[in-house]
Amino acid sequence: MNREIKFRGLTENADDTKEFAYGYLSMCEGKFTIGDSEGVGTLVCDENSIGQYTGLKDKNGKEIYEGDILQAHGNKVDLSKVVYGEFPVIDVDTLTATDNVIGWHYEVIPTDAWSKCQPFDIPMPLTEFYISSCEFKVIGNIWENPELLNGGATE
């Protein structure tokens, strides 16, 4: 299976506004840059805002990147954050961790009573199946919309 490996990172413009650059990640003179494969048009990015493309798209066909915030089922308080890293494999009968795996997953943002208790607060693998069944759509990201991490919905 071929997968597209690319990144996104916030750049700072001359007028102090920030916008995302998309493409290949490289380092130039000690700074992270994102641009095309030839190094042409590369832009210096804030290294704390760099996230990798998951290779997946939301229900509307929008690319999903590390650090994106997803809304499920059109519910303004059903929010999750896209993460790459270690997360537990949970036994569905006992709700206990049986193992840990590393990969793309989503972590529920605690916005209401349901999202703060098991099994609704358990990190889950980010797959096409879950994107489809949860009707996930990207509604923001942790850098431009930090209020969503506290449950503040934008729509």
C-alpha positions as CSV (number, residue, x, y, z in Angstrom):
1,M,0.0,0.0,0.0
2,N,1.3,3.4,-0.9
3,R,0.8,6.1,1.5
4,E,1.5,9.8,1.2
5,I,3.9,11.1,3.9
6,K,3.6,14.8,4.4
7,F,3.4,17.3,7.1
8,R,1.7,20.5,8.2
9,G,3.1,23.3,10.3
10,L,2.3,26.9,11.2
11,T,4.4,29.6,9.6
12,E,4.6,33.2,10.7
13,N,4.0,35.8,8.1
14,A,5.5,39.3,7.9
15,D,2.2,40.8,9.3
16,D,2.4,38.4,12.4
17,T,-0.4,36.2,11.1
18,K,0.0,32.5,11.0
19,E,-1.0,30.0,8.4
20,F,-0.3,26.3,7.7
21,A,2.3,25.2,5.2
22,Y,1.8,21.6,3.8
23,G,4.4,19.3,2.2
24,Y,7.7,17.6,3.0
25,L,9.5,18.2,6.3
26,S,13.2,19.2,6.3
27,M,15.6,21.1,8.4
28,C,17.6,24.1,7.1
29,E,20.1,26.0,9.3
30,G,18.7,24.4,12.4
31,K,15.0,25.3,11.6
32,F,12.2,23.0,10.5
33,T,10.8,23.8,7.1
34,I,7.9,22.5,5.1
35,G,7.7,22.7,1.3
36,D,7.9,20.7,-1.9
37,S,10.2,17.7,-2.5
38,E,12.9,19.9,-4.3
39,G,13.2,22.2,-1.3
40,V,11.7,25.1,-3.4
41,G,9.1,27.2,-1.7
42,T,10.0,25.9,1.8
43,L,8.7,27.9,4.7
44,V,10.1,27.9,8.3
45,C,7.6,26.5,10.7
46,D,7.0,26.6,14.5
47,E,8.4,23.1,15.4
48,N,5.7,22.8,18.1
49,S,2.9,23.0,15.5
50,I,4.2,20.4,13.1
51,G,1.9,17.4,12.6
52,Q,2.0,14.5,10.2
53,Y,-0.7,13.5,7.8
54,T,-2.5,10.3,9.0
55,G,-3.2,9.1,5.4
56,L,-6.9,9.3,6.3
57,K,-9.7,11.7,5.4
58,D,-12.8,12.8,7.3
59,K,-16.4,12.2,6.2
60,N,-16.1,15.2,3.9
61,G,-12.9,14.2,2.3
62,K,-10.7,16.6,4.3
63,E,-7.2,15.3,5.2
64,I,-6.7,14.4,8.9
65,Y,-3.4,15.5,10.5
66,E,-1.9,15.0,13.9
67,G,-3.3,17.6,16.3
68,D,-6.6,17.9,14.5
69,I,-9.8,18.0,16.5
70,L,-12.6,15.8,15.2
71,Q,-16.4,16.1,15.9
72,A,-18.4,12.9,15.9
73,H,-22.0,12.4,14.8
74,G,-22.5,16.2,14.3
75,N,-22.6,16.6,18.1
76,K,-20.9,19.8,19.3
77,V,-19.7,18.1,22.5
78,D,-18.5,14.8,21.0
79,L,-14.9,15.8,20.3
80,S,-11.6,13.9,19.9
81,K,-8.0,14.8,19.3
82,V,-5.8,13.0,16.7
83,V,-2.6,11.6,18.2
84,Y,0.3,9.4,17.2
85,G,1.8,7.4,20.0
86,E,1.2,4.6,22.5
87,F,-2.3,3.8,23.7
88,P,-3.9,0.8,25.5
89,V,-5.7,-2.1,24.0
90,I,-8.8,-2.6,26.2
91,D,-10.6,-5.8,26.9
92,V,-14.3,-5.0,26.2
93,D,-15.6,-7.3,28.9
94,T,-13.5,-6.1,31.8
95,L,-12.6,-2.6,30.5
96,T,-9.0,-3.3,31.5
97,A,-5.8,-2.7,29.5
98,T,-4.4,-6.0,28.1
99,D,-1.6,-4.5,26.0
100,N,-0.2,-1.2,24.6
101,V,0.2,-0.4,20.9
102,I,1.7,2.5,19.0
103,G,0.0,4.2,16.1
104,W,-2.6,6.7,15.1
105,H,-5.5,7.0,17.5
106,Y,-8.0,9.5,18.8
107,E,-8.3,10.6,22.4
108,V,-11.7,11.8,23.6
109,I,-11.8,15.4,24.8
110,P,-13.8,15.5,28.2
111,T,-16.7,17.8,27.4
112,D,-19.6,16.3,29.4
113,A,-20.4,13.6,31.9
114,W,-20.5,10.8,29.2
115,S,-17.1,11.7,27.8
116,K,-15.5,11.6,31.2
117,C,-16.4,8.0,32.0
118,Q,-15.6,4.5,30.7
119,P,-16.0,3.2,28.1
120,F,-16.6,6.5,26.4
121,D,-13.2,8.0,27.4
122,I,-11.1,5.2,26.0
123,P,-8.6,6.1,23.2
124,M,-9.4,4.2,20.0
125,P,-7.5,3.5,16.8
126,L,-8.0,6.0,14.1
127,T,-9.1,3.9,11.1
128,E,-11.4,4.3,8.1
129,F,-14.0,2.2,10.0
130,Y,-14.1,4.5,13.0
131,I,-14.1,7.6,10.8
132,S,-17.1,6.3,9.0
133,S,-19.0,4.9,11.9
134,C,-18.4,8.0,14.1
135,E,-19.0,10.3,11.1
136,F,-15.9,12.2,12.1
137,K,-15.2,15.6,10.6
138,V,-12.3,17.9,11.2
139,I,-13.5,21.1,13.0
140,G,-10.2,22.6,14.0
141,N,-6.8,21.8,15.5
142,I,-5.0,22.2,18.8
143,W,-3.0,25.2,17.7
144,E,-5.6,27.4,16.1
145,N,-8.5,26.3,18.3
146,P,-7.2,25.5,21.8
147,E,-10.6,26.3,23.2
148,L,-11.9,23.1,21.8
149,L,-9.6,21.2,24.2
150,N,-11.8,22.6,26.9
151,G,-15.0,21.6,25.2
152,G,-15.8,24.9,23.5
153,A,-17.5,24.2,20.2
154,T,-17.1,26.5,17.2
155,E,-20.2,25.6,15.3
